[in-house]
């Protein structure tokens, strides 16, 4: 629809954009915006073509459409900027700060900004991704990016900004609050987070299930949670072989020591 308007109505007419979007429309999300654009394009396509008298814009576009080159891949539209990660593991984009994994501190990364996402790329791979924030002065953090910090300073779990508003599942949150009240609870809970990270993609889900099982026992301790995580993540043990499937001898051997005497006789004969 937009290509229809741009080819036959907007190109070469400086005031067309202002006319189309005056007064400035407002929408709550992109879905509503796209619906409005589609409807508006349909309405405008029925207007007379400004150059080909007697024909509508839609008629001219229908004639031109078969000549257009088909799109072979989805266009990945983004604005790319090179930035240096701060010592607090942040980059600044659009007046907001976004977290980056701690291992990229003070290193240069590529920041790709799309309409709704912000991707941080380093060494040809995406190392972090956030939903784009359109406010100003916002801090968008992924607590997992700061896990190496917790290894050295577990006390940051209580007061560090990335962990203050961490939206954890109920079972993990309850276990965390109970463990933090125990002696050296900060480090104990950090050990659980480190184990969850070591388990890969299923680590966080495993931690949640382990916390839920621990709550069912009524005894909350990091050691119990860790044992549950190990049990949940261990590989399946091989099935025990059935005795019925073990081969059996049809004729069992008999103990007959006299057979050794025949060997002596053979030796004496030679």
N, C-alpha and C positions, 0 to 999 in steps of 0.2 A: 504494500500500500504506500509506504513512504517513498519507494523508488518511483512509483507512478507519479506522485506529486512533484518530486524533485526533478524528474525528466521533463514534465510537461507544464509545470505551473510555477515552480519556484526559481529555476535556473535563470539567471540574468535579470532577476527582478528584486532589487535590494529591499524593497518594502514588504515583500511577501511574508517573510518570517514574522515581522512585527504584526502584520495583519492577522496571520493565522493564530498567534498566541496572545492576542489582546482582547479582553483582559487576561492576565496571567492565570491559567487554571492551576488548581491545587489538588493533590491526590494523597491518600493515606499510604499507598504502596505502589510498587511497579505494576502489579496485576491490574489495579484500577486504572493506572495511566495507560497501559497497553490496550485495555478495552476501549478507553476513550479515543485513543489514536486510531484504532481500527474503525470505529464508528465514524469518526470525523473524516477519515480518508474515503470511506464509502460514500459519504454525503458529497464531498468535494469532487469525487471522480465523475459525478453526473453533470458537472458544470460544463459549459461550452469551452472547447479548447481555445486558448487565446490567439493562436495563429492559424489553425485549420478550421475555417469557418464551416459551420454546419455539422461538426463532429464533437462528440463529448471527449473528455480526457480519458474516460474508461475505454472508449472505442480505439483511440490512438494507442493506448497502452496494450490492448489486446493484440493489436497488429504488430507491435514492437516486441512483445514478450518472447515469442519463439526464437528471436534473434539474440537474446541475452545469453551470456555464458553461464552455465549452471555452477552453483557453488559446490565445490568438492569436499570442503571441510568447514566446520563451524569456526567462525572468526573469533579468535581469542583476543578480544580488545582490552588492552590495559595500558596504563601509563607506567613507565619503568624509571626508577630513580636509584642511583647508587648512594648508599649511606653507610656510615660507620656506627656500629653498635656501641652504645655507651657502656661505662663500667658497671652500670646498674642493669645491664641487659635489656635496654630499651632502644627503639628507634622512634623518630618523630615524623609523622605524616599527617597532613591536613590539620595541623594544630592539635593533634592528639598523640599520645604515646602508646606504643604497642610493645609487648614483651617478645624477646627472642631467647632461645635456649642459652643457658649460661656459658656453654663452651664457645660461643661466638662473641664473647665480650671483647670489645676493642678491635674487632675485625670488620672488614668491609663486606657488605652484603648487597644484593640487588632486591629492591622492593617493587613489587608489581601490584598496582592499584587498579581494580576493576570497579564496576558500579556498586557492587555489594560485598566484595571480598578484598582482603589485603594479604598477599603472599610474600614471604621472605625467602629468597632463593640464594643458596651458596653452594659452590662446587657442583653446579648443574642439578641440584635437587632442592625441593621445597623443604626447608627446615622448620618453618612455622607458618601458620595460617590463622587469620582472624576475620570475623565479620567486620565490615567497614563501619566506622562510627562517623556520623555526620555532625556531631556536636563539637564543642571546643573545650580544650583543657581536660579531656577525659583520659583516664588510665585504664587500658585494656590489657589484662594480664592472664596468662595461662600458668597456674601454680606449678604445673609439671616442669616448666622451664627453669624453675628455681630449686629443683630438687638437689643439685650439687651443692647449693648454698646450705641447705638443711643438713647435709652430711657433715659440714664443718661447724655450723651454728644451728643446732636443733632448736634452740630457744626462739629462733625467728618464726617457728610454727605458731607461736602464740600472738606475736605482735607484728610480724611482717605484713606489709600491705597486700601482697599477692594472696595471702592466706586468710585475710580477715573476712572476705565475702565469698569464700570458696563454697560453691553450691554442691555439697556432697550428698549422696543418698542417705536416707535416715539411719540405716544400720551402721554405716561407717561413721556418721557424725556422732551417734550415741557412744560407740566404742571409743572414738577419739577423745570425746569429753571425759569419759571415765578413766582412760589410760593417762591423760594429761594430769590428772589429780594424783597419780601414783608417783612413787619415787623414780626419778629419771624417766618419767613418762614421755617427755619430748623425744628423746633419742629412741625409745622403744617404738613409738608410732612412726618415726622416720624410717626405722628398719622395715616396717611393714610396707611403707610406700616404696622403698627401694626394691623390695622383693616383688611388688606388683609391677614395677617398671621392668624388672629382669624377666618377667614372664611374657613380656611382649604385648600383643594386641588384646589378649584375654586377661591380662593382669588385673586391671581395675575391676572387671566383672568377678574375677576370682576372689579379690579382696572383699567385695560386697557380700558374696555368698558366705565367705568365711566369717565375716562379722555377724551375719544373720545367724549362722549356726552357733557361734559363740554366745550370742545373746540368749539363745534357747537353753543353753546350759546353766545360765544364771551366774556364771563365774567369768568376769571380764579381766583378761590378762593378755598382754601382747604375745606371750609364749603360746597360749592356746590358739589365738588367731593364726599365728605363723604355722603351727602344726596342721591346722585345718587347710591352710593354703597349700602346704606341701602335699597333703593327702589329695586335695582336689586336682592338683597339677601333675601328680605322678603318672607315668605312663602305665597303661594297662598291663597287668602281669599275664604271662602266658598261661593258658589253661592247663590244669594238671592232666597228665595222660591217664587215660582209663586203663586199668589192669586187664580189662577184657580185650584190648587191642594189642597187647604185647604178644609177639610171636612165642609159641610154645613148641618144645621138642616133641616129636612123635615117639621117639625111642630114647629114653633117658640113659646116660652112660652108667655102667656098673663098675664099682671098685674091684679090680682083680689084680692083685699084686703078683700073681704067678706069671703074668705076662712078661715081667721084667726078667724072670729066670730064663726065658727063651733068648733074651739078648745075651746073657752070659754064655749060653750054649753056642750061639753063633760065633762069639769071640773066641772061645776055646777051639772051635773047629778050624778057625783060620790060624 
